[in-house]
Amino acid sequence: MSLMSLLSMLVSGTLFGFGLALSTMLSPEVILSFLRFRDRGLMLVMSGAVSVSLLAYQFAPRLRRKPVFGVQFDRHRLEPTRQTVVGAALFGVGWGLCGVCPGPAIAGLGVGNWPALYSLAGLAAGAWLQGVAAERGWWPIPRAVAP
Protein backbone atom coordinates (compact mmCIF):
# COMPACT_ATOMS: atom_id res chain seq x y z
CA MET A 1 0.00 0.00 0.00
CA SER A 2 1.42 3.37 -1.00
CA LEU A 3 2.11 6.27 1.33
CA MET A 4 -0.45 8.41 -0.51
CA SER A 5 -3.10 5.72 -0.03
CA LEU A 6 -2.37 5.54 3.71
CA LEU A 7 -2.41 9.33 3.98
CA SER A 8 -5.74 9.43 2.13
CA MET A 9 -7.21 6.89 4.59
CA LEU A 10 -5.92 8.90 7.56
CA VAL A 11 -7.42 12.14 6.25
CA SER A 12 -10.72 10.45 5.36
CA GLY A 13 -11.00 8.76 8.76
CA THR A 14 -10.19 11.99 10.58
CA LEU A 15 -12.78 13.91 8.57
CA PHE A 16 -15.35 11.17 9.25
CA GLY A 17 -14.61 11.31 12.99
CA PHE A 18 -14.97 15.10 13.08
CA GLY A 19 -18.25 14.81 11.18
CA LEU A 20 -19.56 12.28 13.70
CA ALA A 21 -18.56 14.53 16.58
CA LEU A 22 -20.07 17.63 14.95
CA SER A 23 -23.36 15.82 14.33
CA THR A 24 -23.42 14.58 17.97
CA MET A 25 -23.53 10.95 16.79
CA LEU A 26 -20.93 10.09 19.44
CA SER A 27 -23.53 10.39 22.17
CA PRO A 28 -25.65 7.25 22.76
CA GLU A 29 -28.39 9.43 24.26
CA VAL A 30 -28.74 11.35 20.99
CA ILE A 31 -28.84 8.10 18.98
CA LEU A 32 -31.50 6.58 21.23
CA SER A 33 -33.53 9.79 21.02
CA PHE A 34 -33.31 9.57 17.24
CA LEU A 35 -34.39 5.91 17.24
CA ARG A 36 -37.42 6.86 19.36
CA PHE A 37 -38.38 9.53 16.78
CA ARG A 38 -37.83 12.34 19.31
CA ASP A 39 -34.81 13.89 17.57
CA ARG A 40 -35.02 14.34 13.82
CA GLY A 41 -31.71 16.19 13.49
CA LEU A 42 -29.80 13.00 12.77
CA MET A 43 -32.23 12.21 9.97
CA LEU A 44 -30.88 15.28 8.16
CA VAL A 45 -27.31 14.19 8.83
CA MET A 46 -27.96 10.69 7.54
CA SER A 47 -29.89 11.99 4.52
CA GLY A 48 -26.99 14.25 3.63
CA ALA A 49 -24.50 11.40 3.94
CA VAL A 50 -26.61 9.04 1.84
CA SER A 51 -27.10 11.73 -0.82
CA VAL A 52 -23.37 12.46 -1.10
CA SER A 53 -22.56 8.73 -1.23
CA LEU A 54 -25.21 8.10 -3.88
CA LEU A 55 -23.86 10.90 -6.06
CA ALA A 56 -20.27 9.71 -5.62
CA TYR A 57 -21.12 6.10 -6.50
CA GLN A 58 -23.13 7.19 -9.54
CA PHE A 59 -20.83 9.84 -10.98
CA ALA A 60 -17.27 9.00 -9.90
CA PRO A 61 -16.94 6.11 -12.37
CA ARG A 62 -18.23 8.37 -15.14
CA LEU A 63 -15.82 11.22 -14.36
CA ARG A 64 -12.70 9.06 -14.04
CA ARG A 65 -11.72 5.88 -15.83
CA LYS A 66 -10.13 4.41 -12.70
CA PRO A 67 -10.02 5.29 -8.99
CA VAL A 68 -7.17 7.41 -7.64
CA PHE A 69 -5.74 4.56 -5.54
CA GLY A 70 -7.17 1.51 -7.29
CA VAL A 71 -7.14 -0.45 -10.51
CA GLN A 72 -10.83 -0.23 -11.42
CA PHE A 73 -14.22 0.68 -10.00
CA ASP A 74 -16.06 -2.40 -8.77
CA ARG A 75 -19.76 -2.99 -9.28
CA HIS A 76 -21.61 -4.80 -6.53
CA ARG A 77 -25.01 -6.29 -7.19
CA LEU A 78 -27.50 -6.21 -4.37
CA GLU A 79 -28.76 -9.70 -3.75
CA PRO A 80 -30.33 -9.98 -0.31
CA THR A 81 -29.74 -13.35 1.29
CA ARG A 82 -30.91 -14.85 4.54
CA GLN A 83 -27.50 -14.07 6.05
CA THR A 84 -27.75 -10.43 4.98
CA VAL A 85 -31.22 -10.00 6.45
CA VAL A 86 -30.36 -11.75 9.72
CA GLY A 87 -27.08 -9.82 10.01
CA ALA A 88 -28.82 -6.50 9.38
CA ALA A 89 -31.48 -7.33 11.98
CA LEU A 90 -28.85 -8.26 14.58
CA PHE A 91 -26.93 -5.07 13.83
CA GLY A 92 -30.11 -2.99 14.17
CA VAL A 93 -31.10 -4.64 17.45
CA GLY A 94 -27.63 -4.08 18.87
CA TRP A 95 -27.65 -0.47 17.71
CA GLY A 96 -31.06 0.09 19.25
CA LEU A 97 -30.17 -1.56 22.57
CA CYS A 98 -26.95 0.31 23.21
CA GLY A 99 -27.32 3.37 20.98
CA VAL A 100 -23.85 2.90 19.56
CA CYS A 101 -22.85 2.19 15.97
CA PRO A 102 -19.28 0.84 15.39
CA GLY A 103 -17.95 3.96 13.63
CA PRO A 104 -19.14 6.43 16.28
CA ALA A 105 -18.07 4.01 19.04
CA ILE A 106 -14.49 4.04 17.78
CA ALA A 107 -14.57 7.81 17.25
CA GLY A 108 -16.11 8.22 20.71
CA LEU A 109 -13.05 6.66 22.28
CA GLY A 110 -11.13 9.68 21.02
CA VAL A 111 -13.31 12.00 23.12
CA GLY A 112 -13.24 9.79 26.22
CA ASN A 113 -16.45 7.82 25.77
CA TRP A 114 -14.98 4.73 27.47
CA PRO A 115 -18.32 2.91 27.97
CA ALA A 116 -18.29 2.45 24.18
CA LEU A 117 -15.66 -0.22 24.82
CA TYR A 118 -18.46 -2.52 25.99
CA SER A 119 -20.21 -2.13 22.65
CA LEU A 120 -16.99 -2.69 20.73
CA ALA A 121 -16.25 -5.79 22.81
CA GLY A 122 -19.73 -7.11 21.98
CA LEU A 123 -19.12 -6.34 18.31
CA ALA A 124 -15.81 -8.21 18.37
CA ALA A 125 -17.38 -11.16 20.20
CA GLY A 126 -20.22 -11.31 17.67
CA ALA A 127 -17.80 -11.20 14.74
CA TRP A 128 -15.71 -13.96 16.32
CA LEU A 129 -18.81 -16.06 17.00
CA GLN A 130 -19.99 -15.65 13.41
CA GLY A 131 -16.54 -16.73 12.17
CA VAL A 132 -16.63 -19.84 14.34
CA ALA A 133 -20.18 -20.63 13.23
CA ALA A 134 -19.24 -20.23 9.55
CA GLU A 135 -16.12 -22.35 10.02
CA ARG A 136 -18.17 -25.19 11.51
CA GLY A 137 -20.92 -24.92 8.91
CA TRP A 138 -23.59 -23.56 11.28
CA TRP A 139 -23.75 -20.25 9.38
CA PRO A 140 -23.11 -20.65 5.67
CA ILE A 141 -21.05 -17.97 3.99
CA PRO A 142 -22.73 -16.77 0.77
CA ARG A 143 -20.87 -17.46 -2.45
CA ALA A 144 -19.10 -14.53 -4.05
CA VAL A 145 -21.02 -12.95 -6.91
CA ALA A 146 -19.04 -12.51 -10.11
CA PRO A 147 -19.05 -8.93 -11.42
ABEGO torsion letter per residue (X at the ends): XBAAAAAAAAAAAAAAAAAAAAAGAABAAAAAAAAAGABAAAAAAAAAAAAAAAAAAAAAAAABABBAABABBBBBBBBBBAAAAAAAAAAAAAAAAAGBBAAAAAAAAAAGBAAAAAAAAAAAAAAAAAAAAAAAGABBBBBBBBX
